[in-house]
Amino acid sequence: MKNTNTCPKCPSTDIILIPAQPNNSHSNYIAIGMWAWQTVPVTRFLCGNCGFSEEWIVGKNWIEQLRKRFGQ
């Protein structure tokens, strides 16, 4: 959905982008350290037709931080 703007489960192009939001307990983050600010944001893509969702780490710098923390 991120790259095609089309749901892989149905042919809908009604894709809703839900970015992680700081200081929001409903947002999705991956902890990479001991402190609350040491997190990587996870962006959600939601199909507005069938409800299918995907989560993506948007940004190479965040992927590298996860690689350092969790390895290959």
Z-matrix of the N, CA and C atoms (Angstrom, degrees):
N
C 1 1.445
C 2 1.522 1 110.63
N 3 1.313 2 115.54 1 -36.96
C 4 1.462 3 119.50 2 -178.76
C 5 1.526 4 111.34 3 -59.87
N 6 1.317 5 116.80 4 -44.58
C 7 1.459 6 120.70 5 -174.59
C 8 1.521 7 113.84 6 -91.28
N 9 1.313 8 117.60 7 -29.22
C 10 1.467 9 120.65 8 -175.02
C 11 1.525 10 113.66 9 -101.98
N 12 1.336 11 116.67 10 -16.02
C 13 1.470 12 122.20 11 -175.14
C 14 1.529 13 111.34 12 57.82
N 15 1.339 14 115.65 13 27.96
C 16 1.461 15 122.30 14 178.06
C 17 1.521 16 108.32 15 -135.15
N 18 1.314 17 116.89 16 138.07
C 19 1.457 18 121.41 17 178.68
C 20 1.526 19 109.94 18 -70.32
N 21 1.354 20 118.70 19 132.37
C 22 1.462 21 120.47 20 178.26
C 23 1.534 22 113.15 21 -75.85
N 24 1.317 23 118.15 22 -12.45
C 25 1.468 24 121.78 23 -178.58
C 26 1.523 25 112.56 24 -95.36
N 27 1.324 26 117.23 25 -26.79
C 28 1.459 27 122.25 26 176.94
C 29 1.533 28 106.67 27 -143.94
N 30 1.287 29 120.77 28 164.94
C 31 1.467 30 120.30 29 -175.06
C 32 1.530 31 114.72 30 -80.85
N 33 1.293 32 118.33 31 15.67
C 34 1.460 33 121.45 32 -175.02
C 35 1.527 34 112.41 33 -70.86
N 36 1.312 35 115.28 34 143.66
C 37 1.466 36 121.77 35 172.35
C 38 1.527 37 110.25 36 -109.54
N 39 1.328 38 116.45 37 13.41
C 40 1.472 39 121.88 38 177.13
C 41 1.527 40 107.81 39 -84.47
N 42 1.339 41 115.97 40 80.43
C 43 1.453 42 122.29 41 -175.66
C 44 1.526 43 109.17 42 -105.31
N 45 1.319 44 115.81 43 128.78
C 46 1.462 45 122.61 44 -179.67
C 47 1.524 46 107.94 45 -105.90
N 48 1.328 47 116.31 46 124.16
C 49 1.460 48 122.55 47 178.12
C 50 1.523 49 108.45 48 -92.18
N 51 1.332 50 116.56 49 123.95
C 52 1.465 51 121.98 50 179.79
C 53 1.524 52 108.14 51 -119.71
N 54 1.339 53 117.33 52 96.52
C 55 1.460 54 119.30 53 -179.55
C 56 1.528 55 111.35 54 -75.32
N 57 1.329 56 115.77 55 152.37
C 58 1.466 57 120.20 56 173.15
C 59 1.525 58 107.29 57 -66.39
N 60 1.312 59 116.22 58 140.94
C 61 1.454 60 120.67 59 -178.04
C 62 1.522 61 109.61 60 -122.79
N 63 1.340 62 116.32 61 125.85
C 64 1.459 63 119.39 62 178.99
C 65 1.529 64 111.31 63 -58.35
N 66 1.311 65 115.51 64 147.36
C 67 1.467 66 122.57 65 177.56
C 68 1.522 67 113.08 66 62.51
N 69 1.333 68 117.39 67 26.41
C 70 1.458 69 121.60 68 177.50
C 71 1.523 70 107.29 69 -121.80
N 72 1.308 71 116.99 70 113.72
C 73 1.462 72 120.55 71 -175.68
C 74 1.529 73 112.58 72 -66.86
N 75 1.337 74 117.53 73 -12.20
C 76 1.461 75 120.28 74 -179.96
C 77 1.523 76 111.98 75 -92.69
N 78 1.335 77 117.40 76 -6.78
C 79 1.460 78 120.97 77 177.86
C 80 1.522 79 109.77 78 -78.99
N 81 1.308 80 114.75 79 160.12
C 82 1.451 81 120.34 80 -177.64
C 83 1.524 82 109.82 81 -106.21
N 84 1.317 83 116.18 82 125.65
C 85 1.455 84 122.71 83 177.90
C 86 1.520 85 108.84 84 -135.70
N 87 1.330 86 116.59 85 154.31
C 88 1.456 87 122.13 86 173.69
C 89 1.519 88 107.19 87 -111.22
N 90 1.313 89 116.34 88 123.91
C 91 1.459 90 120.76 89 179.99
C 92 1.523 91 110.16 90 -73.37
N 93 1.345 92 116.17 91 133.14
C 94 1.462 93 120.61 92 176.31
C 95 1.526 94 110.78 93 -122.14
N 96 1.321 95 117.09 94 5.17
C 97 1.452 96 122.07 95 179.15
C 98 1.517 97 109.98 96 -156.38
N 99 1.320 98 115.35 97 -170.35
C 100 1.460 99 120.55 98 -177.36
C 101 1.522 100 113.03 99 -84.53
N 102 1.319 101 117.91 100 -21.42
C 103 1.454 102 121.63 101 -172.61
C 104 1.523 103 111.42 102 -101.34
N 105 1.310 104 116.38 103 154.32
C 106 1.468 105 121.95 104 -177.39
C 107 1.522 106 112.39 105 -59.22
N 108 1.321 107 117.50 106 -31.58
C 109 1.461 108 120.07 107 -178.88
C 110 1.529 109 112.56 108 -79.32
N 111 1.317 110 117.27 109 -6.86
C 112 1.464 111 121.46 110 179.39
C 113 1.523 112 109.41 111 -95.28
N 114 1.322 113 115.12 112 69.35
C 115 1.458 114 121.21 113 -177.40
C 116 1.527 115 110.34 114 -136.46
N 117 1.320 116 115.32 115 158.31
C 118 1.460 117 122.39 116 176.01
C 119 1.530 118 107.24 117 -112.06
N 120 1.340 119 117.67 118 127.09
C 121 1.464 120 119.94 119 -179.33
C 122 1.528 121 111.95 120 -74.54
N 123 1.318 122 115.54 121 143.55
C 124 1.457 123 122.26 122 176.77
C 125 1.526 124 107.55 123 -114.44
N 126 1.329 125 115.83 124 122.36
C 127 1.462 126 121.42 125 179.76
C 128 1.517 127 109.17 126 -93.09
N 129 1.327 128 116.39 127 136.94
C 130 1.466 129 121.28 128 179.47
C 131 1.521 130 110.27 129 -105.69
N 132 1.330 131 114.30 130 143.32
C 133 1.451 132 122.02 131 172.53
C 134 1.526 133 106.13 132 -119.84
N 135 1.316 134 117.15 133 123.68
C 136 1.462 135 122.80 134 -174.09
C 137 1.517 136 109.90 135 -121.44
N 138 1.332 137 116.86 136 131.72
C 139 1.461 138 121.49 137 174.74
C 140 1.528 139 108.45 138 -77.31
N 141 1.314 140 116.43 139 122.60
C 142 1.460 141 121.40 140 179.35
C 143 1.517 142 113.24 141 -74.72
N 144 1.330 143 117.21 142 -7.57
C 145 1.458 144 120.60 143 -179.96
C 146 1.528 145 111.94 144 -96.90
N 147 1.344 146 117.47 145 -54.91
C 148 1.473 147 119.76 146 -174.40
C 149 1.526 148 113.70 147 -106.11
N 150 1.334 149 117.54 148 -14.18
C 151 1.459 150 120.15 149 178.34
C 152 1.515 151 115.20 150 91.67
N 153 1.328 152 117.58 151 -1.24
C 154 1.462 153 120.16 152 177.28
C 155 1.525 154 108.69 153 -61.47
N 156 1.349 155 116.55 154 143.27
C 157 1.461 156 119.14 155 178.83
C 158 1.523 157 110.82 156 -135.11
N 159 1.335 158 114.58 157 152.57
C 160 1.452 159 122.69 158 174.17
C 161 1.515 160 107.59 159 -129.03
N 162 1.324 161 115.95 160 151.80
C 163 1.457 162 121.57 161 175.63
C 164 1.516 163 108.36 162 -119.20
N 165 1.332 164 115.92 163 135.50
C 166 1.456 165 121.62 164 -177.74
C 167 1.517 166 110.32 165 -133.01
N 168 1.326 167 114.82 166 145.93
C 169 1.452 168 121.45 167 167.87
C 170 1.527 169 104.54 168 -91.47
N 171 1.315 170 116.62 169 113.38
C 172 1.461 171 121.20 170 -175.24
C 173 1.525 172 108.61 171 -99.11
N 174 1.310 173 116.49 172 107.84
C 175 1.454 174 121.40 173 178.37
C 176 1.513 175 111.87 174 125.46
N 177 1.314 176 115.62 175 124.99
C 178 1.469 177 121.38 176 -179.89
C 179 1.523 178 111.89 177 -60.84
N 180 1.336 179 117.24 178 -34.77
C 181 1.466 180 119.21 179 -179.04
C 182 1.524 181 111.23 180 -62.95
N 183 1.327 182 117.55 181 -36.42
C 184 1.473 183 120.42 182 177.92
C 185 1.519 184 110.75 183 -69.62
N 186 1.323 185 116.89 184 -38.30
C 187 1.463 186 120.55 185 178.68
C 188 1.526 187 109.96 186 -63.55
N 189 1.322 188 116.99 187 -40.37
C 190 1.462 189 120.57 188 178.21
C 191 1.528 190 111.16 189 -65.15
N 192 1.326 191 117.91 190 -38.10
C 193 1.467 192 120.93 191 176.59
C 194 1.529 193 110.45 192 -62.16
N 195 1.330 194 116.80 193 -40.54
C 196 1.473 195 120.14 194 178.24
C 197 1.526 196 110.81 195 -67.93
N 198 1.318 197 116.36 196 -38.22
C 199 1.475 198 119.83 197 178.09
C 200 1.523 199 110.69 198 -62.49
N 201 1.333 200 117.15 199 -41.64
C 202 1.459 201 120.75 200 178.06
C 203 1.526 202 111.42 201 -63.39
N 204 1.312 203 116.14 202 -39.18
C 205 1.472 204 120.94 203 -176.40
C 206 1.528 205 112.27 204 -76.65
N 207 1.325 206 117.29 205 -42.97
C 208 1.464 207 121.00 206 -171.78
C 209 1.524 208 114.37 207 -110.48
N 210 1.329 209 117.96 208 -6.02
C 211 1.458 210 120.72 209 177.63
C 212 1.518 211 112.80 210 86.19
N 213 1.329 212 114.69 211 -171.09
C 214 1.480 213 120.78 212 -177.13
C 215 1.465 214 108.02 213 -69.80
